[in-house]
Amino acid sequence: MSMPTKIPEFIWGRKYPKITIDLTKCTVPFLCKKCLQICPEAVLYVNRVITLEKKLEEMDPRIDGNYVMGAARRDKCTGCNLCIEVCPVNAIKIEIAPMERLRVQGKGEQWSK
Amino acid sequence: MCFLCEQFGDQKYGDGLWYLNPTNYARNMYKLRAPGETAKGAEAGLETGVRSGPSIQDLLNAIENNDKEGFEKMRQTMQETGQGSMVVPLADADKVLELCSPIGLESCICRKADRARDERNEHEYTCMGMGVGMLKWERWPERYKGGVKFVNIEEAKEWNHEMDARGFVHILMLFGAPYIGGFCQCDYPDCGALRNGVDFGLQVLKSHYLAKVDYAQCNGCGICAQRCQWGALKFETTSGKANIDMFKCFGCGLCHTACPRQAISLVRRETVPAVAEVWL
């Protein structure tokens, strides 16, 4: 009942959407959070930058570069463009390969002769 | 019986359910770290930034690279060493809260990451931490922004009932079974644990119960259908009543607590043979 039994053969080798976030433009994601809250599939995530020096210190979300964004669940991205439209600094880029049309492999066997 | 019950359960307490066995809440379950020892488990990632095991990202990469063996290996590792969790219905949640101490309300780390929710006070907190691990919250200021609100058993129960009414699933968080570290209040899609369970069949163990509809009582009001987070319960148009897919049901009991006519009951998983041993 777990996942591997559920993965159909045609899923293997499929290319999931590539989501890149320009961190030079997106500097205060935890404060802005527009894309994070609009995504219907909650694909994106935000996390503070973990460094050995700062370890467990509290981070101020208002300071540039304290938090970074990424796409944790890119398998769920539909390419609906809501996050791109809402982003005030145009930092999000999504690349989706055109989907191959699914076809039944082989000719199949005759049920009865 | 799940494998945790076999290992940690006791027939004398709570019908052999492992999380109702009081010995699992004993003080010595929590291992203190000796000075100089490196961090382990949940703490390791937070302190050093090094991941302790494979993540969902690695699974996706394996699918993209057509790496079936690697995928299965990583899935196994995540299943065995990952922090497991178990769904618990509200009635059992009350019993769990009576056993553990201390109990603290805190900000939810999943909602912080997925929806950038900044929960800073006790009215906003949507997560419950349990056990002696809570006492070291001051060492993690970034994790426990706004502090921790310690509550007594009655307050904790009341809070849990409130969260149930709002429609959150109660999930016991295990930091190395059978040590219970928290009581997550989850919904789809912004909870990490629940999401791994629904999307990937990983880490979340189903509860010891299943929801069953009494069709004579159900009048098809549809209140339960709004609350199912697992995609198991739906409103069946043909019969005009609730319909539960028991293969998908995680036994969280949200439909059971919401039903105004008590038409949905929770039955033990053992009584339904086809799904009796389906825990993932």
Interface residues (C-beta under 8 A of the other chain):
Chain A: M1 S2 M3 P4 K6 I7 I11 W12 G13 R14 K15 Y16 P29 F30 K33 L36 Q37 E41 A42 L44 Y45 V46 N47 R48 I50 T51 L52 K55 L56 E57 E58 M59 P61 A72 R73 R74 D75 K76
Chain B: G45 L46 E47 T48 G49 I56 Q57 L60 I63 E64 N65 N66 K68 F71 E72 R75 Q79 K112 A113 D114 R115 A116 D118 R139 W140 P141 E142 R143 K145 P189 D190 R195 D199 F200 G201 L202 F247 V278 L280
